[in-house]
Amino acid sequence: MPSHNGQVGADWVRHGQDVFKASRLKAAKCGVIKVEEDLKAQQHSYDTFAENYDEFLVVHDGYRGPVILAEEVVCLIPHFKDAKIMDIGAGTGMSGERINEKGYLNIDAFDPSKKSLFISQDKGCYKNYFISKGCPKASEMGMILDNTYDLIVSAGTFWVSTSHPGVQMFEEMTRVIKPGGHILIVTNMEYIQGEWQNWYTLKELEKRGYLKALPTKVVPNYRMNAKVSDVTQGKPPSGASMVYEVLRK
């Protein structure tokens, strides 16, 4: 598909950063935000600039989330090439492409942006497509049967803002993953720092025997453009690779 001009792409980058940073700032200050408002702005950004998403995220931001995710999949299940995988926040298929290149071809997509998923279809990296409503609620996965997946993956989607997936999705994810399967999330280290993400929810799931959190791995150069970060003092922000083993039977 033809790209828009550079100014449009730059506008998308600025708008997206403003929306997500404002959301996190509000949540950090008061612990409350109207998720519906954030969601509407978020989805408008994704749908409006879906055709330019890959180009400007990589070129402007030097975004490496999908590359890191694919490498982490290989580390986690190196000999399980026929694993049934779901990509949450699949979008335009950036992660699906990279994971396919590693030999994992049995992947389904889950995302609220129809325009993004339409673009991913041209890449042929997913087998099935689930269009969510975009609300980060456990009920979003209600259409998926128990014990369907061996692995759920996600890059650059969890904890980006209050209208993105977060800890409230985990109990339902443990339902659709087979016992012994895994959740693998790669995201910006900045997104997981702070208390507004309600980490106690995951601790409760661990106590109940639903999952086990493995040590978080810090991955350098999550984004090569240091200007996208407010806290790294001119250095490219690092990523976090987070793995959870599903114990629920």
PEMO-V258986 format. One record per residue. N is the residue number from 1. RES is the residue in three letters. SS is DSSP state (h for helix, s for strand, l for the rest). OMEGA is omega in radians with two decimals (999 if undefined). Layout:
# PEMO-V258986
<<N;RES;SS;OMEGA> <N;RES;SS;OMEGA>>
This chain:
# PEMO-V258986
<<1;MET;l;-3.14> <2;PRO;l;3.12> <3;SER;l;2.96> <4;HIS;l;-3.12> <5;ASN;l;-3.07> <6;GLY;h;-3.12> <7;GLN;h;3.11> <8;VAL;h;3.13> <9;GLY;h;3.12> <10;ALA;h;3.10> <11;ASP;h;3.13> <12;TRP;h;-3.12> <13;VAL;h;-3.11> <14;ARG;h;-3.11> <15;HIS;h;-3.13> <16;GLY;h;3.13> <17;GLN;h;-3.14> <18;ASP;h;-3.13> <19;VAL;h;-3.04> <20;PHE;h;3.13> <21;LYS;h;3.12> <22;ALA;h;3.13> <23;SER;h;-3.13> <24;ARG;h;-3.13> <25;LEU;h;3.12> <26;LYS;h;-3.12> <27;ALA;h;-3.12> <28;ALA;h;-3.08> <29;LYS;h;-3.02> <30;CYS;h;3.10> <31;GLY;l;-3.09> <32;VAL;l;3.06> <33;ILE;l;3.08> <34;LYS;l;-3.05> <35;VAL;h;-3.10> <36;GLU;h;3.14> <37;GLU;h;3.12> <38;ASP;h;-3.13> <39;LEU;h;-3.13> <40;LYS;h;3.12> <41;ALA;h;-3.14> <42;GLN;h;-3.09> <43;GLN;h;3.06> <44;HIS;h;3.13> <45;SER;h;-3.10> <46;TYR;h;-3.09> <47;ASP;h;-3.09> <48;THR;h;-3.03> <49;PHE;l;-3.13> <50;ALA;h;-3.10> <51;GLU;h;-3.10> <52;ASN;h;-2.97> <53;TYR;h;-3.10> <54;ASP;h;-3.04> <55;GLU;h;-3.02> <56;PHE;h;3.07> <57;LEU;h;3.14> <58;VAL;h;-3.06> <59;VAL;h;-3.08> <60;HIS;l;-3.04> <61;ASP;l;-3.01> <62;GLY;l;-3.04> <63;TYR;s;-3.08> <64;ARG;l;-3.10> <65;GLY;h;3.14> <66;PRO;h;3.11> <67;VAL;h;3.12> <68;ILE;h;-3.12> <69;LEU;h;-3.13> <70;ALA;h;3.11> <71;GLU;h;-3.14> <72;GLU;h;3.06> <73;VAL;h;3.13> <74;VAL;h;3.12> <75;CYS;h;-3.05> <76;LEU;h;-3.10> <77;ILE;l;-3.02> <78;PRO;l;-3.05> <79;HIS;l;-3.07> <80;PHE;l;-3.01> <81;LYS;l;-3.13> <82;ASP;l;3.10> <83;ALA;l;3.07> <84;LYS;l;-2.98> <85;ILE;s;2.97> <86;MET;s;3.11> <87;ASP;s;3.12> <88;ILE;s;-3.01> <89;GLY;l;-3.05> <90;ALA;l;3.08> <91;GLY;l;-3.08> <92;THR;l;3.06> <93;GLY;l;-3.13> <94;MET;h;3.13> <95;SER;h;3.13> <96;GLY;h;3.11> <97;GLU;h;-3.08> <98;ARG;h;3.13> <99;ILE;h;3.05> <100;ASN;h;-3.11> <101;GLU;h;3.12> <102;LYS;l;3.08> <103;GLY;l;3.11> <104;TYR;l;-2.98> <105;LEU;l;-3.06> <106;ASN;l;-3.02> <107;ILE;s;3.02> <108;ASP;s;-3.12> <109;ALA;s;3.13> <110;PHE;s;-3.06> <111;ASP;s;3.12> <112;PRO;l;-3.06> <113;SER;l;3.13> <114;LYS;h;-3.12> <115;LYS;h;3.12> <116;SER;h;-3.14> <117;LEU;h;3.08> <118;PHE;h;3.11> <119;ILE;h;-3.13> <120;SER;h;3.13> <121;GLN;h;3.13> <122;ASP;h;-3.13> <123;LYS;h;3.09> <124;GLY;l;-3.06> <125;CYS;l;-3.13> <126;TYR;l;3.11> <127;LYS;l;-3.12> <128;ASN;s;-3.08> <129;TYR;s;3.06> <130;PHE;s;3.12> <131;ILE;s;-3.13> <132;SER;l;3.10> <133;LYS;l;3.12> <134;GLY;l;3.13> <135;CYS;l;-3.10> <136;PRO;l;-3.12> <137;LYS;l;-3.13> <138;ALA;h;-3.09> <139;SER;h;3.13> <140;GLU;h;-3.08> <141;MET;h;-3.07> <142;GLY;l;-3.11> <143;MET;l;-3.08> <144;ILE;l;-3.08> <145;LEU;l;3.08> <146;ASP;l;2.99> <147;ASN;l;-3.10> <148;THR;l;-2.97> <149;TYR;s;3.01> <150;ASP;s;-3.05> <151;LEU;s;2.95> <152;ILE;s;3.14> <153;VAL;s;3.08> <154;SER;s;3.08> <155;ALA;s;3.04> <156;GLY;l;-3.08> <157;THR;l;-3.08> <158;PHE;l;3.03> <159;TRP;l;3.09> <160;VAL;l;3.07> <161;SER;l;-3.11> <162;THR;l;3.13> <163;SER;l;3.04> <164;HIS;l;3.10> <165;PRO;l;3.13> <166;GLY;l;-3.05> <167;VAL;h;-3.11> <168;GLN;h;3.12> <169;MET;h;-2.92> <170;PHE;h;-3.12> <171;GLU;h;3.13> <172;GLU;h;3.09> <173;MET;h;3.11> <174;THR;h;3.11> <175;ARG;h;-3.04> <176;VAL;h;3.09> <177;ILE;s;3.11> <178;LYS;s;3.05> <179;PRO;s;-3.08> <180;GLY;s;3.09> <181;GLY;s;-3.03> <182;HIS;s;2.92> <183;ILE;s;-3.13> <184;LEU;s;-3.10> <185;ILE;s;3.02> <186;VAL;s;-3.12> <187;THR;s;3.13> <188;ASN;s;3.12> <189;MET;h;-3.11> <190;GLU;h;-3.06> <191;TYR;h;-3.07> <192;ILE;h;3.14> <193;GLN;l;-3.08> <194;GLY;l;-3.03> <195;GLU;l;-3.05> <196;TRP;l;3.11> <197;GLN;l;3.09> <198;ASN;l;-3.12> <199;TRP;l;3.13> <200;TYR;h;3.12> <201;THR;h;3.12> <202;LEU;h;3.11> <203;LYS;h;3.10> <204;GLU;h;3.10> <205;LEU;h;3.07> <206;GLU;h;3.13> <207;LYS;h;-3.12> <208;ARG;l;3.09> <209;GLY;l;-3.13> <210;TYR;l;-3.09> <211;LEU;s;3.08> <212;LYS;s;3.12> <213;ALA;s;3.06> <214;LEU;l;-3.12> <215;PRO;l;3.10> <216;THR;l;3.11> <217;LYS;s;3.07> <218;VAL;s;-3.09> <219;VAL;s;-3.11> <220;PRO;l;3.02> <221;ASN;l;3.05> <222;TYR;l;2.98> <223;ARG;s;-3.05> <224;MET;l;3.14> <225;ASN;l;-3.09> <226;ALA;h;-3.08> <227;LYS;h;-3.14> <228;VAL;h;-3.11> <229;SER;l;3.08> <230;ASP;l;-2.94> <231;VAL;l;-3.03> <232;THR;l;3.03> <233;GLN;l;3.05> <234;GLY;l;3.11> <235;LYS;l;3.09> <236;PRO;l;-3.13> <237;PRO;l;3.09> <238;SER;l;3.08> <239;GLY;s;3.06> <240;ALA;s;3.03> <241;SER;s;-3.00> <242;MET;s;-3.10> <243;VAL;s;3.09> <244;TYR;s;3.07> <245;GLU;s;-3.11> <246;VAL;s;-3.12> <247;LEU;l;-3.07> <248;ARG;l;3.13> <249;LYS;l;999>>
